[in-house]
Amino acid sequence: FYFDHWILALLCLPLAVALFLVRSGVEIELERREARVYKDFGRFRIGGWIQLEGYTSILLRYTSEQWERPMPAATTGVRVRTYDLLFQGSGLPEKLFHEFSTYTLARKAVDVMSKAWDLPVQDEVAEKRRETGARAAQRRR
């Protein structure tokens, strides 16, 4: 009886270790004008490349959405905050590249791509921060 549990545990242990070693990231190929979000399993990177030829600007947008998880006894509400990096181009649909969890990482990716490909950036997050700072300064007067 106990022997069966040990075999199952030994089989699950390598899988658990492998799951903890999985990393994710963003890879930008400047020469080919491509980018991708990948999952890294050791030396293997999995994730499709996105062709960005024809896109003429980058938009960085803050989103805050309410997500509810229904439970038998009660409903749990969670606020999900992300910084969305989108590509825009005339005649092309807006393309969502990635939803970053922190502004610093999103801004770093935007800076690399905008400088390398000479794309203008519309940073709605920075604009809102400036507006909030200006309103706070007016209230202090």
ABEGO torsion letter per residue (X at the ends): XAAAAAAAAAAAAAAAAAAAABBBBBBBBAAAGBBBBBBBBEABBBEBBBBABGBABBBBBBBBBBBBBBBAABBBBBBBBBBBBBBBBBGBBBBBABBBABAAAAAAAAAAAAAAAGBBBBBAAAAAAAAAAAAAAAAAX
